[in-house]
Amino acid sequence: MSLRKVPEGPLKEGFTTGTCATAAAKAALTALMTGQRPNNIQVHLPIGKILNIPVHSCDFDGDWARCSVIKDAGDDPDVTHGAEIGCEIQLTPGDQVSFKRGEGVGLVTLPGLEIEVGEPAINPVPRKMIRNALTKLRYDHDLQAGIIVTVFVTDGRKIAKKTLNERVGIKDGISILGTTGIVKPYSSSSYIASIVQGIDVAVANQVDELVLNSGGRSEKYLRQLFPGFPEQAFIHYGNWIGETLKKIEASLVKKVSIGIMLGKAVKLAEGRTDTHSCVSGWNKDFVRQLAINVGYGKNKADRIASLNMAGRLTELFDFNAAEPMYQQILQHCYLACRKTLTKAELDMYLVGKNGEIIPYHNI
């Protein structure tokens, strides 16, 4: 995801890459059947809605057609927003609808995903949407033919560099995704789905020790502690620590190491496993009590109230492993995680903004 500013007022929904591919495939077959370029295409979504999607480009000749649409993610900060997603179709003998990988669509190279190794990264729901749309058109026009659908994404390789696709074994392009057909702005569902996907791929590739972190910066620092670990061992939880731990608890993972920065740590310490700023702020009274618990006097503890962010706790307490304040925070984080993660071995690390790392001394 990018860092687009959250717009004010009601947020506009968008549509998924799977919806785009369905619209493009339907436009291509419509052009072949009618001999005319469609300006708009109706797509029936899995949730029962119907979207009217503009056709961006369309070329056709004989038993071949190629059409595309422009992905509109609405107000969601989606890296595929504005991308050109299309389908080339080729009529063949028989009655099968089959899929091929065009430029910019990823190739599945690791087990653990919903799609088999060697297949184009077109998820099951988009495949079903495309098949259903084309089957209906064939019936309406009494077409007796099979169809090869080649999905492509202009600049898809470049876009994929902004995702974690390569980590889960999707090479050289993006995935064609979507379960509902629509994109809800700033929804947690897509991020949580990527967490689940990452853990599934790790387990399928015999990785049984995971390093959880909030994102790229903390992962960079944690990699110094785990230099021999494969890419698949590092899982970004974002703000959804609880959802990540639930998935791991139901898996075969044997050990979990969690790296967390101060801003999220003080929330997790209080038991909040969704640390998004829109959901939970940090509780200064709770943190003040932690300071008192480890022996600091009222004067110093009261100074916590003047801090505008938890990261500034380092101005009051030196950021090192010997500082009891941070051990107290880590202990509470550990106990909060243990409520969900009961089977796997667990280590906790507090990560500083400049890469300093404080391990939890669990004794």
Secondary structure, DSSP 8 states (H G I E B T S, - for coil): -------SSS---EE-HHHHHHHHHHHHHHHHHHSS--SEEEEE-TTS-EEEEE--EEEEETTEEEEEEE---TTS--TTTT-EEEEEEEEESSS-EEEEE-TTB-EE-STTSSS-TTSBSB-HHHHHHHHHHHHHHHHHTT---EEEEEEEETTHHHHHTTSSTGGGTEESSB-B--SSSEE-TT-SHHHHHHHHHHHHHHHHTT--EEEEESSHHHHHHHTTT-TT--GGGEEE-TTBHHHHHHHHHTS---EEEEEEEHHHHHHHHTT-SB--TTT----HHHHHHHHHHTT--HHHHHGGGG-SSGGGGGGTS--STT-HHHHHHHHHHHHHHHTT--SSEEEEEEE-TTS-EEE----
